[in-house]
Amino acid sequence: MIIGMLNAAAAGNCVSKEDFTSALPELRLGLLNAQFDLASADFPVVVIIAGDDRVGANALVNRLNEWLDSRYLTTQVFSEVGEEARQRPDAWRLWTSLPPKGRMALWVGGLMRMVRAHLDGEVDRTEVDRWAKHLRSTQRMLLADGALLLKYYLHTPAATQRRRMKRAKRSGDEAWRYDERDWTMAKSLDQAIPTIEMVLADTSVSGAPWTIIEGTDARYRDLSVARSILGSLQTRLQGLPSAAAPTPSEFFVDPDQQATVLAHVDLSRTQGAKRYRRLLEDLQARLHLLADEARRRDVATVLAFEGWDAAGKGGAIRRLTAALEAGDYRVHAVAAPTEEERRYHYLWRFWRDVPRDGRIAIYDRTWYGRVLVERVEGFATPAEWQRGFDEILDFEQQLVEHGTYLAKFWIHISAEEQLARFGAREETSYKRHKITEEDYRNREKWDAYVQAVDQMVIRTSTVGAPWHIISGNDKRNARVEVLAHVVDGLEQRLG
Amino acid sequence: MIIGMLNAAAAGNCVSKEDFTSALPELRLGLLNAQFDLASADFPVVVIIAGDDRVGANALVNRLNEWLDSRYLTTQVFSEVGEEARQRPDAWRLWTSLPPKGRMALWVGGLMRMVRAHLDGEVDRTEVDRWAKHLRSTQRMLLADGALLLKYYLHTPAATQRRRMKRAKRSGDEAWRYDERDWTMAKSLDQAIPTIEMVLADTSVSGAPWTIIEGTDARYRDLSVARSILGSLQTRLQGLPSAAAPTPSEFFVDPDQQATVLAHVDLSRTQGAKRYRRLLEDLQARLHLLADEARRRDVATVLAFEGWDAAGKGGAIRRLTAALEAGDYRVHAVAAPTEEERRYHYLWRFWRDVPRDGRIAIYDRTWYGRVLVERVEGFATPAEWQRGFDEILDFEQQLVEHGTYLAKFWIHISAEEQLARFGAREETSYKRHKITEEDYRNREKWDAYVQAVDQMVIRTSTVGAPWHIISGNDKRNARVEVLAHVVDGLEQRLG
């Protein structure tokens, strides 16, 4: 399962009518109260809504206008650039739409216009870069000045959008909502995703990341955005500095009800012993040739492994290295930082080990520790792990721009499978050292890790560096899946 | 006098041998003590030295190595990219050269290599942008992690460099220090300045601005950099957050001894009445035609006026507007923000008044209030006015990128002339309201304003938006100079 930022968010969340109805009174009262408190606070709130689901975004905006007190709210739609705005620098529209302190503004659109213009060749990459740079600096100015910026990107898969439109057309019901633009979007969305992800990454700043909202279910969409606005606003009104506040997505529906990336992994996949040996043999042979070519063509490779304790990272890595020349690769087993490593920025030790051209670095646990164990265990402050997402994206972007082939793996197993493996390890004398009391304690935080993994995958899956989620309950299956991804990826990279 | 970032720094500072010798013992003791304290502190220090004066930068680095305790200092020269580094992403060299917490590193070079490569056409603008973007994000990561980053750009005018080399060649003394590279630099420096200024602006981040050091006098150069390092380090060791700390340039030699941009203005220039009328007539006629063409060609104009109280801004502006069509321009008199304006980011009201294409906005006092009156009077916190420089650069860059002709004027008069004008105003009934007790009080802060103006001009003079420093003791001269600059600038802009 290859995961990009956007399809990671398409986890299939929905909210039943009963849950929705029963959540409403408290939510709406909360929103009105928070707005009332905001009126005398000394910061403005800007809620930015963008997305590939135009009709959904419209419906969401209407809903927010219904739930919030419109006296303290202005809605600004940035779809068409009017005459007045075209005659001034781009950002003029934003500045003149800013809410004053104590007020809230809802900004809709704008982002997709740039995506579309770039895809249509009207706007080149340099111009997109410039536009994004000014958007980032404007956001930084507003944040430094105290503004609360909440950014939601509404994603509904193209197939869902098409299905929805066809149904509307058939029934005649609400068919008027959709027009040519929506059919075009549904048609071209899949090809647009790399550009959308690039623009989302380029317009993200520390303190104001994009939160990706799944748009398939209207109740989930409206409820999660409204809850996120309310939660972020309440936190801020309580005086928490925005850097230390929970991210907007943490205010979504009850975590237990939240569908996650991991919930979708089909853990039943297995490989029979015979087929496994054949596949292994074949994949390793291909990998050997590819690594050879990569060395000759000076293409570096970075393979990043994360996963549950006892998920089988080591076994999968050994099946990779068995196919490689000893001089070509290094495996970096990443444990808690040493006393020396702690004296540097946490990315320092990973930079240190970046492979030279033509070589392979395999990280057994990685820089993602910042947003996994350090987050869940509280070793990093919220401000630290939250800016970690951007720092990691920047690090990986530099690898990719240099020409490195980078792949990231999360090996997934069920909690039951993990328990069974712990038990087995205790019985195998040479593996007994691998299991400690702490491993059992960590299991209590399983749900917290599931949430952290979910956010990690959504925030850091990029076109150049996607996450591969591996179905690992069957070790043979995990090994073959990993090998197949590396072989495919390297083949693509080498053209 | 048109002022760019770099030639603004060429103010002619020098330190006598006696002053230098007597300053040394305390300075060196201070450096060693600060380094000792740093050893047990939890942040690293990176001192970055770049510049167009290679030999000067070398001498400076040698000096710092002599004054600092080399056990706690590493020096890394980034001139040539070695084999190891070429095979990895650019930033690998930086990351692997990072000092641990408690240590200091001196990084030399790198910046000019990129300038050179861009000028030679080896590296295009997109690549420079990408390089600068990663440099910015790396700096932000290190700053967020607590690092102290001090960046010095050493500038010695090309003529001075040439003179120095010729003298060395003639006398044979130290001629070995100079080679082909230095002659090439001296030859091409003037043409390279726009690129250097662009790269300096693009690699500047909030919390780590470039400090431009005048390299003509070696004693001034070494003393000011060492004092700045010491001052910044001591402030940081005292636990002040870096955002609120004084900027490195504030630790230079005694402000009274510091040569400033304003000290160089020739205030003796005058215009006879007859010649003035002729020039005025001629310039206004040309301006009228140019404004006409600008309107037709949709080129907007922004003219920003700053200067001492009673410097004659109003008079100069009236001589401009007298040449314009009433519908083409607006004059925005900028006073202390109103209650309403205070509810927005300080740039909001300036964005609001940005002219549409073909029109002219004249600001009588400007967004520079942030780094002038608000700084000197303490209305803005150090963190606020310090990030103001970057915010202003970004704002102006957007205007320039949009195609706007932007010119900035500081009308300079002497303190004596100001006093005389205050007196005259009190005697002229219709000007009496223009003079208050506060005006006299502000005079006490003359020196603080001189420093603020100096820093403002050095930090915000860019190729697209230079400062014009106007000699204003003679009102007629000021008006003619302003008009001439606007006419020249618009002519250039309209090609």
Interface residues (C-beta under 8 A of the other chain):
Chain A: P44 E84 Q87 R88 P89 D90 A91 W92 W95 T96 L98 P100 K101 G102 R125 T126 D129 R130 K133 H134 S137 T138 R140 M141 L142 A144 D145 A147 S206 D298 A300 E340 R343 Y344 H345 Y346 L347 W348 W351 R352 V354 P355 R356 D357 G358 R387 D390 E391 D394 Q397 Q398 L399 E401 H402 T404
Chain B: P44 E84 Q87 R88 P89 D90 A91 W92 W95 T96 L98 P100 K101 G102 R125 T126 D129 R130 K133 H134 S137 T138 R140 M141 L142 A144 D145 A147 S206 D298 A300 E340 R343 Y344 H345 Y346 L347 W348 W351 R352 V354 P355 R356 D357 G358 R387 D390 E391 D394 Q397 Q398 L399 E401 H402 T404
